Amino acid sequence: MSIALYSYMCHGIIGTEEHVKTIRMMNNIRDFLNRHRSFLTITSGSLGEGIQMRGSDVDMMYVNTFIEVSEDVNIQFISGTVYFTMASEDTSSCFTKLSILHSNDRSILNLCNKIGSDYFLSGLKVKESSRNKLYPILHGPCISDKFGIFDMAFTVRSKSWITQADQWITRSKNGWSNYDLKQCIVKHGVLFVPIGLKGSKQEDLEWRISFSVGEKLLIYSFTHTQLICYALLKIVLKDVINTDMHCKDLLCSYFIKTVILWISEEVSTSIWKPRNLIPCFSACFKRLIYYVKYSLCPHYFIPMNNLFANKITGEAQEILLKKLYILKSYNWQCMFFSDQISNPCDFANTVRNDPYYNNIISMTRMLSFVTNLGINANIPCKNMYVLQKVISKVMSIKSSKIKSLYMYFLSKRGSSNELQPFDNISDNKFTYKQYKTCVCSLLLGTRHDAVSGWLLLASFFYTTREYRVAVDILQYCLLKCTPDKLYHVANMSHVHAGLLNLNLFRRMGIVQLSQFLLVDPVRIISNSLLVPNELRINTLNSCHFISPVVYVHALRFLCHFHLFNTKQCQDSLLDLKLTIENKYCLPNSFQRARSYKILYILFLVYGDTESAKHAFMQSKTLFPDSLYND
């Protein structure tokens, strides 16, 4: 039964070992390319660990590179860096205040609170200064969008390991976290996230010590059985325990991670085999019950910190413990209370009867990952020297898979539509060189999906008044926007499964499949040089995404409008109207509302105020939210 469950999890829930490795590789490459002079990007949470969990949000950490934390106050200061030191005398373990040690930039004081003669970095002020219209919600240490999809944490880093966690370096002897892995974790140091101990008198000034990078590296070292066991525990937590209103929010996924890290340290690595998946899951579940029973869950890196302190106590503890004992009475089969997990025996039979099923499932999951990643994967890079260094690095890579993934994200970078201003192309050689650079950059951006990069190239030619060239590209794009493509947030259909079963597609890697089958939305930044002036209207937000089919018709209309092609203008407006009414490649009401907003703008340009008014009302009816539809 363990083998059947293992197979089910591999092909039905989290993917194969190779699938997980590819996701991690893509995350790490994107993080590397997304580096900035003032911050580093780290994909964290389940996604960062390589696990695609149903309903999980996207967790991103941004590490400020101009701020450094040091326990040691006797250090050499580097010009341009702000230094803080840990002030942990009156804080709980795993928390600290950050006292300013050295700074030549007095503006940092705006993010600090003064107590006596000392200035302490305020986590609340850091979060408030980062909050904006797109991410208006304070959520723990993060700022979040209103839909609960993205969580962003702005953190600071100590490049040195901290004293509180020294014992971890020499604690484990079982060979799982070997010397090299530990040295890699120690070398990275630790992060500090802007959230204090709940109920603390100085909660707004406290920062939680985060070992998220170290934890991610430890999970990277898991066998696939360990990872599946971890995923099963998270599923039971989310789908079974937290659905009970009396137990909701008492446990979190970090407690689950802590359980499996402790178990992994204590048992031999030889235990973690597919045939032992169910016994391993049961052992972890029993440990969770033990922690709840004694209200004691020691932090993995700093065991003196009890994660359950002042949380799992009293009546809440009794209710949760009762729930866990009930689930334990079902043994490992308690996981069947989740609608994600069906009878693994039935699944195993399905796999054996269809030799292509595994391949289709694997490619489907990867395409789904890449599609949903699309809106968060643009890599702005205005420094051409940095870009040249990246390309040089790519060319030196021996692995064709890693090289292709780098090229995929470089193509994303090429479609970021953040170009520098340039004058009329006939003015001088320098301006012409700028023009050629823009074209080359945009052509680079055509290699990550079937259409969106070409649409930005058409936008570029529109802004340079080369309307006929733009129309030709748009005609090509329209031919590519077919129902057999996979659009963002759209579900995989039987048509897609049939395509993936063809020998041509089965031989392709994920990057090639993306170029053939994926269609990303067009990312529009209102102040971008690629955005037509007609679409830079206050009714649109500063950054948003438009359906590629809608954008084709909108841009065709604008081109023909400037070419004084009245008939083609009318045809483009009608095509756009029918596209929206027939919900063609528009999977939800939000996309349709945004498309009606575009149609409203175009009718105003054309001078048809009555039709414009009707389109606007349609948009408001479909999505009345004022943030997106004013």
N, C-alpha and C positions, 0 to 999 in steps of 0.2 A: 504493500500500500504506500510506503514511503516513496518508492520509485515512481509510482503513478502520480502521486501528489507533486513530486519534483518536476516531472514532465509537464503536468498541468500548469504549474507556476511558470515554467520556462516559456511555454508556448501560449499561455492564456493571460498571464498577469504582468510579469516583470520583464520577460524576454530571456533569451539565451545568454550565456556568458559572453559571447562575441557581441551581441546586441548591447549589453551593458557597457562593455569596453568601448564601443563606438560612441555611445552617448557621452561617456566620460571624456573621451578624446575630443569630441566636438565642443563640450563645455570648456575644456582647458585651452583649446586653440582660440575659441572666442574670447575667453578671459585675457589671454595673452595679447591678442590683437586689439583688445579694447583698453589696453593700458593707456594712461594719460600722464602728462607731466605732474599733475596734482593728485592723482588717485590711481589705485589699483582696483580691478574688479574681480570679485570672487563669486562664482555661482555656488550657492549653498542649499541647504534643505535636501529633500528627497531627490530633486532634479540634479543637484550637485553631486549626490552620491551615485547617480546613474540609474535611479529607480523612477519609473513612470508610475506614479500612484494616482488613482482616480480622484479627481477633485483637489489635488494638491495645487498650492499656489506656486509662484515663481519667486524664490528668495535670492536676492542679490545683496552682496556686501561691498561697500565702497570704502577703501582704506585710504585715508588722507596721507599723502606722502610728504607733506610739509610739516606734519606733527609727529613727534616721536616721544614715547613714554620710556622712562628709565627708572629702575629702582635705585641705581647708583647715582648719587648727585655729583660725584667727582668725575665728570666725563668731559671730553673735549667737544665744544659746541661747533656745529657746522653752520656757516652763514646761510640765512634764508630758511632755517628750520626752527620751529617752535618746540621747546622741550618742556615736558611735564614730568613730574615725579609722582609715584604712588604714595598716597596718604591713607594708610589702612588702619591707623591706630584705633579709630572709633567706628569701624565698619565690620560687618560680618564677613566670614571667609567667602571667597569668590567675588567679593565686591570691594571697591576702592574708590576713593576720591582722587582726582587728578589735580595736583597743585602746580601752578606755573613755575618753571625753573629758570627758563631763559627765553627771551624773545626780543627781536628788534622790530617787530611789527605790533604796534599798539592796538591795531584793529582787533586782534584776538581777544582783547579785554571785553569786547562787546558780547562775546559768548561765555563770559565768566561771571561768577558772583564773588564779591569781595567779602571775606570774613576776617576781621582783624586787619593784619597787614598782608594776608595771603589772598591770591586769586585762584579760584577753583573752576575748572571747565564744567559748564552746566549741560548735562545731557538733554534737558528739556529745551534749552535755547538752541542747541545744535539741531534738534529735530524740527523745531518751529522755523528756523531759518531755511530749512530744506523743503518745507511743505509748500505745495503749489496747487493750482487748480486740478491738475491731472492726478496728483497724489495728495489729497487733502486730509487724510485720516491718520491720526497717530495710533499705531497699533503695537503696543509693547515697545521694543527698541527701534521699531521701523516706522516709516511712513508708507501708506498703502493707497492704492486706487480705490474708488468707491465700490468696485465690483469684487474686491477681495482676490484679485488675480495676482497682483504684483506686490511684494513686500521689499522695501529697500532700507537697509541699515547703513548708516554712515558711522564708520568706526575709526579708531586710532590704534596704533600698533606699538608694542615693545619688541624690538628685534632680538632682545635677550630673553632667555627663559626666566621665569620668576621663582622666587624662593619658595612660595607656598606649594609649588608642584615639584620640587626637587626630588622628593622620595619616589615619584613615578619612574624616574629614569632608571633606577636600580631595582624596582620592585618586582617586575615580572621576570620569571626565569624559564617559562615553558616553551620559548622559541617562536611563539606566534608574532609578537612585536619584537623583531630581532634588533640587533645593535644598529644596523644601517638605517632601518626605518625610524628608530627612536632618535638617532642623530639628525635625520631629516626634519622630524617634527620639532626637535629642540632648536635647530638652526632657524626655523621659521619664526620662533618666538610665540607671542600670544597677542590676541586682539582685545579691545575694550569696547563694549557696545553700550549705547546710552540708555540704560535702564537701571534703576536702583532697587534695593530690597523693598518689597511692598510693605507699607506701613512705617518705614524708617522716617525719622525726623528730617533727615537730609536726603530723602529719596531722589529729588531732582538733581542733586550733585553727585550721586553715586553712579559708578559705571560697573557693569558686570564683566568679570574676566571671562573671555571666551576662548575656548580651545577648538573652535569649529574647524579650522584647517587641519589641526592634528587629528581630530575625530574623523574627518573626511579621508585622510591618508590611511588611518587604521581600517576604515571600512573598505577602502580600495584594496587592502591586503586580505580581505575576507575571501574564503572559498565561495563558490557560487551557492553552496548549500547554506553557509552562514548567512549570505545575503538574502536568500529565499526565506529562511527562518525569521530574519529581521522583518522582511516585508509581511509575512504572515502575522506576526505580532502587531504590526502597525494596522493591518486590515482589521484584526479582531478589536483593536482599540477603537478605531474610527467607526466601523460598521456595526459593532455589537455593544461595546461598553459605553461609548459616548452617545449612543442613540437612546440610552436610558436617561430620562431627564434628571433623575436623582444623582446620576454619576457623571453627567456631562461636565467637562472642564476640570474634573478632579485629577485626571491623568493626562499627560501630553506625550507626544512622540519622543521628546528628549528623555523621558523616564524609560521608555522602551529601549532607546539607544544605550542608555546607561546599563540596563539589565544585560543586554547581549554583549557589551564590552567587558563587563565583569565575568560573565560566563566564559567568554572566549579566552580570557586571561587564565582562568582557573582550570580549564580542561585541555586535554591534548588536542592538537590540531588534527590528529588522525580520526577523531570522533566525527568531524564534519564531512560526512559522506552522504550522497543521495539516499542510500539505504537506511540511514539513521535520521532522516529529516524529522519524522514524527517524534521519536524520543528526544531529539534536540529541542523541538518546539515545546514539548511537555516540560522539559527541564527549565526552560526559560520562563514558561508560564508559572511554574511552581515558585521560581525565585521572585517573580513579581508579587505573588500572593504573600510570600514571606516578608518582603519589604513593606507591603501595605499592613500586614498583621502587626508588625513591630514599629510601624511609622518611621522607618529608617531606610533611606535610599542614599547611600554614600556617593558623592560626586566621584567620577572615575579618576580624574586627575588630582583632585583635592578631597580625599575621603572625609576629612573633618567637617566638610560642608554637607549637611543632611538636606537633600533636595525636598524631602517631605516635611521639614520643620515648619510648623505653623500653617500647614496646608492639609495634610492627611491626618486629621485628628478628630476626636469626639464622634459626633453623630455621622459626619461625612465619612469617617473611616469605617464605621460599622456598616453603613449602607454599601459602600464600595466593596468591602470584604465579603459581605453576603452575596453580592452580585458575582464576584470572582469565584466563590465556592460553588455557586450554582453552575457556572460555566465549567468549572473543574470536574463537576459530576458527569459531564458529557465527554470527559477526556479530551483528546485532540479534535474530536468531532464538533467541538464548540465553534470551530471556524465556519461550519456550514450555516451558521446563523447569518453570515454575510452573504448578500446576494451576488457577490463577485465569485464565490467559490461553489462549484457544483460537484457532483460525484466524479472524482478523478479517474475512476475505472472506466466510466463512459467516455471520458475525454481520451484516455489511452487507446481505447478501441477505435475512436474516430481517426486518431493519428495513424494507426497501423493500416487502416483501410484506404487512406488517401496519401500516396507518396509525395504529393506536391503541397500538402496542407501546411506542413511546417514552414516551408519556404515562403508561402503566401502570408502566413501569420507574421513571420519575422519581418518581411518587407513592409507589410501594412503598418506594423507598430513603428518602424523606423520612419516611414513617410509621415505618419501621424505626428511623431516627435518633431521632425523637421518643419512640418507645416505650422504647428503651434509655436515653434521657436521663432518663426519668421518675423513676427512683429517686435521681437526683442533682440534681433541679431544684427542690426545695422552697425557697421564699424566706422565711425567718422575718423578720418585721418588727413588733416590739412597739411601736415609736415611731410613733404615729399622725400626728405632725407630719411625719415623714419620708415616711410613706405618702401624705399629702396633697400633699407636694411632688412625689412621683413621679407621682401621678395628674394634677396640674397640668401636669407636663412632657408626659405622654402626650397630654393634650387639645390641647396646642399643636403637636403633630407633624402635618405635612401629609400625609405618606405613609401611606396606609391600611394598607399591608403592615406597616410598622414599628409603627404604632399597634396593629394586631391582635396582633402578636407581644408587645408590651408587655403587652397585656391577658391574653394567654395565661399569661405568667409571673406577672402579678399574681394570676391565678386560682390558680396554683401556690402563691403566697404565702398565699392565702386558705385553702388546704387543708393548711397546715403543722401544724395541730392544736396549736399552742402558744398557748393562750389564758390570759389573766390570771384569777385567782380572782374569783368573785363569790358573793354570798350568796343567800339565798332571794329570788325575784323579787318577792315581795309586801311586802318590808321597807320600801323607800323608793324615791323617784324615781331616785336615783343608781344603785341596784342595777338598777332596771328599764332605765335607759339603758345600763348595761353589758351587760345581756341583749340588748337590741336591737342593740348594736354587734357582739356575738358572732354573732348571726344574720346580720347584713349581711355580716360578714367571711366567714362560711361560705357564704353564697349567692354571693359573689364567687368562691369556690373551686369552683363547679360548672361553670365554663365552659372547662375545659381538657381534659376527657375526658367519657365518657358516664355514669360511675357514681361514681367514688371520692369526688368532692366531696359528692355527695348522701349517701353513707354516713357521712361525717363529720358532716353536718348531723343525720342520724338519731342518731348517737352523742351529739351535743349534747343532743337532746331526751330521750334515754335518761338522761343524767346529771342532767337537770332534772326527772326523774320524769314526763315527758309521754310515757308509754309508747304510748298509742294513736296519737299523732301520729307517733312513731318507726315504728310498725308500718306505717302508711300509706305513709311514705317508702320503707321497706324493700320493700314490695310493688312499688312503682314501680321500684326498683333491680333487683329480681329479673327483672322483665319486660325490662330492658335488658341483662341478662347472658346474651346469646344467643351461639351458636357462630359467628355471622358477625362478631363483634367481634374486634379484634386485641388480644390480651393480652400483657403483658410477657413477654419471652423466647420467646414462641411464634412459629413460622415463618409467613410469609405463605402462604396456600393459594390454590388455584384459585378458591375461593369469593370471597376478597378481591379477586383480580384481576378477576373478573367484576363485582363491585360497582364497582370503580374505573373500569370501562369504561362504566358508565352515565352518561348525559348529566348527571344530577343531581350526581354526585360529580366528574365531570371539570371542572365549572365552579367547584368549591370550592377555596379556598386551604387551606394546611396546617392552619391553626387550626380552620377549620370541619370539615375531615376528622377532626381529633382529637376534636372534640366528638361527632361521629357514630359514629366507628369505634373509637377507642382506649378501652381500659379499664386504667387504672393500678392497681397494687396499692395497698392501703390502708396508709399509713405509720403505724405505731403507735409512740408513745413512751410508755414505761411510766408515767412520772410526769405525763403529759398529763391535763388535765381532761376530755378527750374519751374517754379510755379507761375502759371500765366497770371498777369495782373488782374484779369477778370475774376480770378478765384481768390484773390487776396482781399476778401471782404470781411468785415468785422463779425459777420454771422458765422464764420468758421473759426474753429479753435486753432491755436498755434501749431499743433501737430496732430494729425489724424490719418486714417487709412481709408482709401477709397477702392471699391471693387474695380478690378482692371477693365472689365467690360464697360462699366459706366464711364471710366476715365477715357477709354478709346472714343466713345461717342461724344463725350464732352469736348475733347481736344479736336476731334474732326470738325465739330460744329465751329469752334473758334478759328480753326485754319480756314475753313470755307467762308466764314464771316469776313475775314480780312482779305480774302481773295474775291469777295463780292459774288460768290456763287450762291445765289438765293435758293435755288432748288436743292442743292446739297445741304444747305443749312437746315431747311425744313425737313429733309430726309433724316438728318442726324438727330434732330429734336424728336422726331417720331420714333426713330429706332431706340433712343434712350427711354422714351416714355413707355414703349412696348416692353423693353427689357425689364423695367421696374414692375410694370403691371403683371408680367408673366413670371416674375421672381427668378429670372434667368441668372444663374450664378450668384444669387443673393440669398444666402441661407437663413437670414434672420431679419426681424423687423428693424433692428438697429441699422443694418446695412441699407435696407430699403428707405428708411427715413433719411439717412445721409444722402442717398441717391436722389431722393426728391428735393433735397436742399440744393444739390448741384443743378437739377433741372430748373428749379426756381431761379437760380442765378442766371442761367443761360437764357431763360425767357425774358428776364429783365434786360439782358444785353441785346436781345433781338427786338425788344420794344413791345412785347406782348404781355402787358401788365395783368390782364385778366387770367391768362394761363399761369403766369407766375404766382398769382395769389392762390390759385387752386393747388399748385404744386407745394406751396408753402404750408397750406392747411393740411395736405396729405402727410407731409413730414411731421407736423406737430401732432397729428392724430396717432401716427405710428409710434412716435417716441417723443413724448411731451417734456422730457427732462430739460430744464433750462440751461444746464451746463453745456449740453451738446446741441441745443436747438433754439438758440436765441437769435 
